[in-house]
Amino acid sequence: MLKLRLMKLGVKLQQIVKDTRGQDLIEYALMAGFVAVAAGAIMPGVASSINVVFSKVNSLMIQAASS
C-alpha cells in the first residue's frame, strides 16, 4: 500500500516538474517589473507613479492570499 502511494507521488512530482504552463506569465511579470524599475531610474518623476501601482498590486496580493 505504501509502495503504491509512493509511486503515485513520484508520478505526480514528475508531472509538476514537466508542467510549464505558468512559465510565460512569470516571465512577463518579471519583464514588466524590470521595465518599471528601469523607467523609475531613468525618469525620477515616474517613480512615484510606479510606486503607487506596485503598492496597489501588493495590497491585492495580500488580500488574495488571506482569502
C-alpha angles and dihedrals in degrees: 000000000000091000091055092050091049090050091051090048090051092051091049092050090051090052091050092050092050094046110102101164095115095044096089093051091052092048092051091048091051091048092049090051092050092050091049092051091047091049090049091051094048098041112033092189090064093052094081092051091049090049090054092051093049090047091054092048090048093052091048091051091050091050092049092049093050096050 
